[in-house]
Amino acid sequence: MNSARAEHEIASIEARIAKQLSELAAAREIDGQHFTPSAYVRRHLAEHAHAGSVLSPQVLPDGVLPYLDLTRLRQLGIPGGAMLPLMPALRRSQHQWTWDRPSANAEHLQFWAAACGLDPPPPIPGQLWNTRWATGTDDRSEILGRHIGVRAVTSATLHDGRTVALSAGRDRSGRVWDLSTGASIGSPLTGHTGAVAAVATAMLADGRLIAVSGGHDRTVRVWDLSTGDSIGDPLTGHTNAVAAIATAALPDGRSVAVSGSHDRTVRIWDLSTFEPIGEPLIGHTRAVAAVATAMLSGQPVALSGAHDRTVRLWDLRKLEPIGDALTGHTSAVAGIAAFVSDKKRIVVTGSWDRTLRLWDLTTGEPIGDPLSGHADTVAAVATAMLNDGSSIALSAGRDRTVRLWNLSIGEATSKSEAGRRTSQVEAVATATLPDGRTVAVSGGWDDTIRLWDLNTGDTIGGPLIGHTSVVAAVATATLPDGRTVAVSGSWDDTVRVWDLDTSEPIGHPLTGHTSTVHAVATLVLPDGRLVALSGSRDHSVRLWDLSTGTSLGEPMTGHSYSVDAIAAIALPGGRPIGVSGSHDGTVRLWDLSAGAQIGKPMSGHLGPVAAVAAAVMSNGQLMAVSGGWDDQVRRWDISTGSSIGQPMTGHAGSVVAVTTAILPDGRRIAVSGSHDATVRAWDLSTGAPLGQPLALPHAPSALATLQGRKPSIVIAFGGHLASIILDPNR
């Protein structure tokens, strides 16, 4: 039997095995008990299907994907979407994937499928978060993992052929990531006594692959990547934090490191002798935050980026500058890398302006438009060529993500995504229009209000324009004449009312606050009047009659700092109550009929209170829920003004949004959103968490509930929205 025939026979056998395993892959429920596919099927079905050239949705249905060993699947090297349509979503779910929680895998896969414009897979048993739609993300990057306070990233090829990324962070360590699988490799590299701000790699004359790191401890350190051990003593000389590191080979064969420091200088180090070469390179007028090296016309050059917003080139042989500084970024340059091949000579820079820029290394001219996607400072960038020949850039941001970019594409937003992209969303609410359509109402940094169809995720009409600064708060209500309105609060110090049917403002802006408006809520008074409450940086809460557009009573004062959150609810007898949360760390209750504070401030948070909501429990108890910068969610009894139980903990960042909902089984829950880029659900009766947190590509900024038999939660994150149905009993 010749080799071709043998290979064909082997492939046929693998295909038959895969098809048999596929029949065993579906999860089953017997006598009310859920059974997942066997461990062998979960680990090896994809491998058999790939070996038999039958890897497809027919053999690997969407409902099976959450149960798979995703690392093994990715090791097969499947191009995005070529064999499995959901592969792009799977790649983006990798950093949250766990073997023992398929339901959580399904939640993340469903979310990312919607965000990528793909049909979300069907839900599986145990799934809490069920994504209906998500506006397309504005980048084509992939999150490799979470590394606290990422400051730097680079890439290398190990002796075994694996392409890896290295990241450095505020936790004083470096980490290594396998770019083929997205998994971390080995233990963190530790030794610096301050934050590690920079990392690079090089090959020594003896063949050892090393990493070179720089830190806030003003030192440069060298590491053996094979063992993870440090080599030699720290390199000293800089008089301030070392913020950037790169490596190069000089014409005489010496391997060198290039370091950039907050002392505004660039230094060159001989990696054989661990001694400095020449004098520091001077030219930048502010801290040097990024360096890289490349070959230009056969000569080694260094590139540096600084807080002076410029990029500079240096001749490493002559130790002098080359040409003028490159300008274009609108804020500090924090990351820089170069990609040089037969066809491309590109410089990639990342900035505090949240963008990446591409430059022609030969001419110094910019290439195309800035690349956007990060929700915060782009702290570091690197470049590499994958085994398939594609050129990529890696970027690490202070949004706690590491992202992957295809330099061959060179653009971050597709046409289909651009129409659903808005600026940073600060506020969101829900409403039902007179024609029965359910909508989300959002406000953001573009000073406008937008309407979104909750069934499709499409925008409705154009933006509502009138505010002259950030729209930081929105709420909705129905006027006595049946019109559905939105109430918005802005940093222009005003409150506005909008007819959602006509998209026109109603009356003049409501003025009275003497500083930015951060929160609004609506409520019907016992006499039938519809009112709005607003909270402001002027420390006050105000009450407005929405029918007349007038202020009711005097401002309600008591908070000693900005009022950042507002909710409203009526006691069983109809007495209207306002709930406010403030930067002063307290939650306060207000009698809206009397315009006076009720009782003492409710204290317990260990920092500013950023969010509040209210709920009526099944036993009639009125409860307030608050979220704060102390990463906690707290419950309060509105009738007594006392706290309920222990704080609800689990978030690893400030809780900036909360909302409440009623599940199909009648349970009252709270949903919280945090700067840790997750949303969590909590049982309000017990304070216990429900399910697993849902991870988002950016930190959520606002939450809203559309209550139905199955509640829909609208999440605002970055410049995007998502609609998620909560159904834990599916």
Buried (B, 14 or more C-beta within 10 A) or exposed (E): EEEEEEEEEEBEEBBEBBBEBBEEBBBEEEEEEEEBBBEEBBBBBBBBBBBBEBBBBEBBBBBBBBBBBBBBBBBBEBEBBEBBBBBBBBBBBBBBBEBEBBBBBBBBBBBBBBBBBBEBBEBBBBBBBBBBBBBBBBBBBBBBBBBEBBBBBBBBBBEEEBBBBBBBBBBBBBBBBBBBBBBBBEEBBEBBEBBBBBBBBBBBEEEBBBBBBBBBBBBBBBBBBEEBEBBEEBBEBBEBBBBBBBBBBBEEEBBBBBBBBBBBBBBBBBBEEBEBBEEBBEBBEEBBBBBBBBBBEEBBBBBBBBBBBBBBBBBBEEBEBBEEBBEBBEEBBBBBBBBBEEEBBBBBBBBBBBBBBBBBBEEBEBBEEBBBBBBBBBBBBBBBBBEEEEBBBBBBBBBBBBBBBBBEEBBBBEEEBEEBBBBBBBBBBBBBBEEEBBBBBBBBBBBBBBBBBBEEBEBBEEBBEBBEBBBBBBBBBBBEEEBBBBBBBBBBBBBBBBBBEEBEBBEEBBEBBEEBBBBBBBBBBEEEBBBBBBBBBBBBBBBBBBBEBEBBEEBBEBBEBBBBBBBBBBEEEEBBBBBBBBBBBBBBBBBBBEBEBBEEBBEBBEBBBBBBBBBBBEEEBBBBBBBBBBBBBBBBBBBEBEBBEEBBBBBBBBBBBBBBBBBBEEBBBBBBBBBBBBBBBBBBBEBEBBBBBBBBBBBBBBBBBBEEEBBBBBBBBBBBBBBBBBBBEB
